[in-house]
Amino acid sequence: MPGVRNLTQVEATKRAHLLDVTGYDISLDLSTAVLAADGRTFRSTTEVRFRCAEPGASTFIELAAESVRSAVLNGTPVDLSDWSAEKGLTLSGLHSENVLVVDADFGYSNSGQGLHRTVDPVDGETYLYSQFETADAQRVFACFDQPDLKSVYTWHATVPAHWRVVSNMPVRSEDPAGEGLKTVHFAESPRMSTYITALCAGPYHEVRDTHDGIDMGVFCRASMARYLDSDDLFLITKQGFDFFHEKFGVRYPLPKYDQLWVPDFNAGAMENFGCVTHAESHYLFRSQVTDFEYEQRANTILHELAHMWFGDLVTMRWWNDLWLNESFAEWASHWCNTNATRFTEAWTTFLSIRKNWGYRQDQLSSTHPVYTEMPDMEAVEVNFDGITYAKGASVLKQLVAYVGEEPFVAGLRAYFGKHAWGNATFDDLLTELESASGRELRKFAAQWLETAQVNTLRPEVTIGADGTYEQVAVRQEAPAAYPTLRTHRIGVGLYDLADGRLVRRERYEVDVTGERTDLAELRGVRAADVLLLNDDDLSYTKLRLDDRSMATVVQHIGGFESSLARALCWTAAWDMIRDAELSARDYVALTLSGLPAETDINLVTATLRQATTALTLYADPAWAPTGWAELARTARDALAAAEPGSGFQLAWARAFTSAARSEEDLASCAAGWTAPARRPV
């Protein structure tokens, strides 16, 4: 498969000032996917119309083809001697108005780049789908492949007659194209970037629905049709549309919204405008799963839906703001999940799963700031990670807390209104947020986005003889190699133990700055059984508990009514073991004592994974067999006590089979262990 041009930011900036791309007309002959002997290449003919601000100037167009049949610029053949897939095609002597026609043969992909081709092993049918992010549209048609050269697109595809073809816009018409073939013509699209254009083709199974004037479709391979639970997929999508329409103040701008679950996908999903692709292997469930998996799928559906506004309608100018594109969708999907779907504890999942991913990657030697300069496309490829997604979303969540949700939403609406169908930067968003909130945000943004690693917030507590706080302070720590101390907007929760329940008596919201912040408002307040920093998980930080709070949590972590409060404590314990402040055996003991009563399936799933990791990586090898035996015993008991057929039963069954080490436990796994009958009460 040929390479692509490693476009630099300098080149892209110069070309964006020079050109205005007014339209693409793209014709693909995809009959070779099934009719040709090798099915290796397809023919693509592209007509590109563009203006040039400096007549007589030269530029280049990306063209990562296998071979070029012809290229004609303004009626004159283009010299192809200097063309290569890695360099593209040089265009000289430009007019003020230009028409370029390129006829080329491109390669089908089996790597998820360009136009991916898969043959279904079940029925032998062929499926195609495009994947163009970050700069792989040039593997399918000649294009100016950068996000700020938006244009309109008209697609045509010649395919076997029994295939369906899906693109960004609805089908306009179909024509016969020879024996067993047809050509599908699509309506012209609105303006969009090259990387979110799309075309998918094959004998896809299709289910359709409508909602609020939007035509919706879900697709999968024909052999996977029985696993396409379209009712749930449509439900989450409809709830997302209703929520985002209300909050963003801008309607989804296309006439239809299709989602395809495709095979061999090399990512989770892709936000092609109106033609979203999802990883079939992740999100079509062929056996029983828990609500953990269903919530992860809902989050992905809503993540891609949020991109229709933030990323597609308004697009980053250059890949420096890749973090913002992904972080916003990550934040918005959990925001929507919490408020609009049955997954009302989605912020708990965000902390226990996604945010922990960010914490983990931010503490590796490969850490980097959320915002990084992207000098060229090769630099972009290495930044699709937990810092770009999860830490960036955590910074946005902190920003929402810092300015307030209503001003944040007002700023978003102004941003969408001002930049719709165009390109913008994070600075443009900050301008609208500052205007809406009245807060200066540049310093805040710099300390959160331009520095790496994570802070730790540690309470310093003195309780007087009368049982009230004499002093409460928050000490902020930073790693020696990354000494930045940030401004944190955090909640401080006071929880009292009553009849085994930890009830929040009061909550304060404060700004923590510098090395030490005194919480004067707590002086003289009756001491709580648990003082919880970062209550409601507003900031991106590791936290610690004071001795009194830790002792209560060890015995009563299940007493918190809020799953988010429990998640904060579970996460604090996990951070402590990773930072060598808590032994592996104490962490496992906490897990085994507190987790069987946990009622949030996401916390059960995440914490069991971490207990397994603790035994594998952190435990004394001489003690580890004891820990495995204790985990297996607890999992077996919890499995027996769980409601039959429930997600908790499945989660504990997975934990038991993972922890089983003894001959007895392994024999139970091999024999297909079943829970004993419950004794009558």
Secondary structure, 3 states (H helix, E strand, C coil): CCCCCCCEHHHHHHHHHHEEEEEEEEEEECCHHHHCCCCCEEEEEEEEEEEECCCCCCEEEECCCCEEEEEEECCEECCCCCCECCCEEEECCCCCEEEEEEEEEEECECCCCEEEEEECCCCCCEEEEEECCCCCHHHCCCECCCCCCCECEEEEEEEECCCEEEECCCEEEEEECCCCEEEEEECCCCCECHHHCCEEEECCEEEEEEECCEEEEEEECHHHHHHCCHHHHHHHHHHHHHHHHHHHCCCCCCCEEEEEEECCCCCCEECCCCEEEEEHHHHCCCCCCCHHHHHHHHHHHHHHHHHCCECCCEEECCHHHHHHHHHHHHHHHHHHHHHHCCCCCHHHHHHHHHHHHHHHHHCCCCCCCCCCCCCEHHHHHCCCCHHHHHHHHHHHHHHHHHHCHHHHHHHHHHHHHHHCCCEECHHHHHHHHHHHHCCCCHHHHHHHHCCCCCCEEEEEEEECCCCEEEEEEEEEECCCCCCCCCCEEEEEEEEEEECCEEEEEEEEEEEECCCEEECHHHCCCECCCEEEEEECCCCCCEECCCHHHHHHHHHHHHHECCHHHHHHHHHHHHHHHHCCCCCHHHHHHHHHHHHHHCCCHHHHHHHHHHHHHHHHHHCCCCCHHHHHHHHHHHHHHHHHHCCCCCHHHHHHHHHHHHHCCCHHHHHHHHHCCCCCCCCCC
